[in-house]
Amino acid sequence: MQDFEAIRPYQDDEVPGVIAKLIRDPGLRRAAARFLLPRLSALLPEIADQLIGMVLQYRTRNMRSVAEVQEFLERYMRRLVETTIAELSVSGLDELPTGAAYLFISNHRDIVLDSGILNFVIYHAGHETARMAVGDNLLTQDFAADLMRLNKSFVVERSASGRRAMYDAMTRTSQYIRHSLQTGHSVWIAQRAGRAKDGFDRTEPALLKMLALAWRDEMQSFADLLRLVQIVPVSISYELDPCAQDKARELAAKDRDGEYRKAPDEDLNSIVRGLTGFKGRMHLHFSPPMQGEPEDADELAQALDRAIVAGMRVFPTQAAAAEELGLKNVPDAGDWLPEVRNQYVDTLAGCPSAERDRLLSGYGNLIRNRNELDVQPR
């Protein structure tokens, strides 16, 4: 494990020290207060900070292992599911035997919730939780890095500069993924480096080339990778995106100015909003492990795209947006939930006209993607 010291998750013997450090961190206390005590945090932030510090110290006082940390976090994830998701449904997971190590590759819409909800679902189906890839661009604050690594996340070094440093970082990530799978640990990684802010889910071939580095001596084509690794495409469908308006604003700014500069703590704010905001219905579909004879990363990326997009569920929000955008082949998405309709209509009404098409595309591009890939839903 020595080669992976800088990127690996924390181990059991490190847990007490890292927790003690986290409890003292004012940034973590502020973030936890906004998540757990939003009203008090807004009105009396200092009191909320103190209360959160005392609560965290009490509730973590006996934690000695990563498993205990995840059991602690599972309670909050369960509460989040109960309070911010109208219905959570799953398909395909019962076809994956427990006890095997899978490389889960999913679409990417939310910074934390994509992997968090996947681990919640597989844990309750009897699987061990997966190790989760997280980019170091999201770990600019020490407490974020510590919290992620306590929760079985490993670091993808995206900030490396220079061709050699970048190659070394990619190789280290690939080798760590191989090490995890060979020692019986499943791994989750998103199909692209950042969230699909435009709702257009496509796999980056460069990601697959990076994954293949650790197996390159055993591969003649990417078909060999599928024989060496159980790659499971995962489709994560959100009826409502709590960050939809923020994403539309960012994309509209890029359209207008050619660039977008994030405000301080913007990623943290997106994490909190994604976790605490109402998401309507959510669906996760687990495809069978990939098979076939792709020759290269581009062919494998296309196969992944088809599997992921075919497994996504079209909700009324996506259908309504696609119709307003004038897209073809819009399916019947069933009935609206009243609370979903109200929030969707309110979000559109409050969206500036310059950002409206971007907001609609964030929902409707699932239909555009299905049309372009010529896939039918499962």
N, C-alpha and C positions, 0 to 999 in steps of 0.2 A: 504493500500500500504506500510505500515511501514516495513513489513517483506521483501520487495523487494527493499529497498532503494539502496542497493549496485549493483543491476543488472538491474534495470528497465531503459527504455528510459527516456530522459529528458522530462519535461512537459513545457507547454507554458510559465509559469512565470519564468522559468529558462533560456529561450532561449537568451535574451539579454546579460546576464552575461557570459554565455558559449561562445557566439560568440565573445565578446570582448576579452576573454582569448585566443581563438583560433587565432585571428588575430595577437596577440602579439607573438605567438609561432613560433620560427624560423624553427622548424622541419616541421610544416604544410606549411609554406611559401615555403620552399625548395621543398616539395613534390608537391605542387600546381604549382610551376614554371616548374617542370619537366613535368607535365601533360599538362599545358596550354601554356607554352612558352619553348618547348624543346630545340630549337636551341639557343635561347638567354641564357637559363639556362646552357647549355654546354659551351658556349663561355664566357659569362659575368655573372656568377652566382650572384654576389652581386647586380648588376643592376636589374636582373630578380627578385631577392628577394624583392627589394624595390618596383618595379612596382606591383608585386603581392600583396604586403601588401596594397598599395594604392587602387588597384582595389577591393580587398576583403572588405576593409573598406567602400568604396563607395557603392558597390552593396549590402551590408548587413545592411546598415545604418538604414533601416526601418523595419527590421525583428523583429517580436514580437511573433511568434508562430511556432510550429513544421510544420504546413501546409505550412507556408511561406518558411521555410527552404527547404521543399521537392519540392515546386514549383521552387525555385532557382536551386536546384540540377537537377530537371527534364530537365531544359534547356540544361545542360551539358550532361546529359544522351542522350537526343535527338541528340545533336551534335555528340556524340560518336557513336550512332547507324548509323547516316548518313555517317560518315567518316571512320568507321572501320568495318562495317558489310555490305556485298554486298547485302544481302536480309534477312530480319527478318520475319519469318512466324510463325503462331500460329494455333493450332487446339485444339478442345475440350473445349475451354474456354467459348464459347457461350452456352454450355450446363449447365454451373454453374450459377444459379441465383445470381444476385447482392443482397447485403444486408445481406447475410449469412456470418457466420464466419467459415472459413476453416482452417484445419491444412495441409498446403502444405509440402510434403516431396519430395525432388528431389535428383537426382544424384548431385555429387559435383566435378566440374572441375576447377573452378576459385574462388579465395578467396572472391572477392567482386562482380564480374559480375553475378554469378549465381542468387543471391538474387536481385541484382540491376536490371537486365533485367526482372526478374519475376515481380517485383513491377512496372516497367515501363509499361509492357504489361497489367497487371491487372488494373492499374490506367487508361489507355487509353480505357479499355473496360468498365469502369464505376464502378469498384470495389474500395473500400477503400484499400489503400496500407497496406501490412502486416507488422507486427512486425517481426524482423529478428533475429535469434539466431546467435551469434558470440562468438567464443571461446576466453577466456581471454589470451591465448597464442599469439593471434594476436594483443593484446592491450598493448604491453610492453611500448609504448610511450603514454604519456598522451593525446596528440592531437588526436591520433587514437581512443582512447576510447571516448573522447568527441565528435568527429565527428560522430562516429558510433551511439552513444546514442542520438545525435541530430536527426539522420535519422531513428528513430524508431527501433534501434537495442537494444536487451537486451543481457546481458553477461552470457555465460555459463562458470561456474567456473571449468575449467579443471585442474587448478594448485593446487587444494586442496590436502593436503597430510594427510595420516592417514585414516583408514577405516571409522571412525565416521564422520570426516570432509567431506570426499568424499560423504558419504550417505546424509549428511545434504545438501551439494551443489546440488546433483541430485534431492533431494526432493524439494528444493527451485525452481530449474528450472522447474520441472514438475508442481508445484503449480502455478508458474507464467504463464505458458502456459495455464493451466486450467482457471486461472483468466482472461487472455486475451480473450480466446474464449467465456467465459460466459458473458463478458461485450461487446461482439460484435466485437472483433478485430481478424482478421485472423492472423495466425502465419506461418512463413517459417522456416524450419529446414532441414539441409542436412541429407542424409541417413547414413552418417558416419562422424566420428570426423574430418578427414582430407580429402584433395582432393584425388580423385582416380588417382594418378599420373601414374599408369599403364593402365589407360583407362578401368579398370575392375570394373564396377559399381555394388556393392553389399551392402545391408543394414546390419548394425550391430544390431544383436538382443539386445545387451546391450542398444542401444539407445531406443528401444521400451520398454524395461523394465523400463528405466528411465521415459519415458513418462507416463507409466501406474501408477507410484507411487501415483499421485494425485487422481486417481480413484480407488485405490486398494480396498477400502471398498465397492465399487459398482460392482466389477468384480469377476466373478467365472472363466472366461476364457477370452482370448483376443478377442473372438467374442463379448463380452460385450463392449469392448473398441470401436469397430466399430459402435455399436449402440449409444454410448455416444458422439462420436466425428466424425465429417465429415473429414476423412483423404483422401486427394486428392494427388495421386501420380503425380509428374510432371517430364517429361523427357526433359532434356535440351541437344540439339545436337549442337556441334561446328564442322564446316568443317575444320577449322584450329585452332590450339591451340597456341597462341603466346608464351606460356611458355613450349612448348613441349620439346625443346632441354634442358632446365634447368631441367625439370623433369627426362629426360633420363639420364642426367649427375648424378643427385642425386641417382637414382636407380642403376646405374652402379657402383657408389662409394660404395653403400651398399653391392652390390654383391661382390665387390672386397675386401672391408675392414671390412665388417660387421656392419658398422655404417656410419653416415653422419652428420657432424656438420655444421650448417648453419652459413653463414657469417653475420656480423652485417648488419642490414637493409635489409636482404634478402627477408623477407616477404613483406616489403614495395616495394622493387624493383619488386617483382612478381605482386603486386597489380597494379603498374603503367604499367608494361609490358602487363598484361592481359587487362587492360582498353584501352590502346593506340594502341596495336598491331592489325594487320589486322586479322579478323576471318573468312573471306569468308562468307558463308551462315550460318545462325543460325535458329534453329527451336525449338519451345516450344510446347509440347503436354501436355494437362491437361486431365488426366483420370477421369472418374466419381468417386465420393466418394466410398471408398472401402466397399464391403459387403462380407459376407461369414462367416464361422464358424471356424476360426483358434483357436486351443486350447492353443497355447503358442506363445512366442515371435519368435521362430524359424519358425513356420508355417506362421506367419504374415510377417516376413522378406522375406520369399520365395515368398509370394503373392505380396508384394511390388516390389521385384526384377523383377518378371515377368511383372508387369504392367509398370514399368519404362523402362525396356529394350525393351518391345514390342512397346513402344511409341517413341523410339529414331529413328532418321532418319539416314540412311547410305548414306554418301556423297562419291564422288570419292576418297577422301583421305583415308577413312576407307577401301573401297573396294580394292584399290591398295595395301595398307599395308597388308591386310589380304591375298591377293594373293601371295605377296612376302614371307609371313610367312608360306605359304602352308596350310592355313585353308580351310575347306570345306564349302559348301553352301554359297559362296560369291554371293550376289545379284548384279544385274545390277543397278548401282547407278546413271545412267544418265550421262550427258555430263559434262566435266570439264569446269570451268571458266578459261580463260587463265591466269589471275593473280593468281588464286589459284594454278594451275599446276606449274607455275613458282616458286612460293614461296615454295611449297612442294618439288619440285626437288632440289632447292637451299639448303633447310634445310637438306635434306638427303645427298647432296654432301658435306656439311660442317660438317657433323656429324662424329666424330671419330669412327672407326670400332668397338671399344669396347662398344660403346653406341648405335650402329645402331639398334640392335634387340629391345632394350628398347624403342627407338623412334618409331619403327614400331609397337610395341605392344601397345603403347599409342593410336594409331589410330585403329589398327586392332583388338584389344581385344573386341570391340563391337560385332564383328562377333563370336568370341570365346564364349562370354557370351550368345549370342542368341542360339548358338549350344548347350551349356551345359544346358541352361534352356528350350530348345526345344520350343521356342516361335516364333510366326510369327508376322511380323510387322503389325501395324494398317493401 
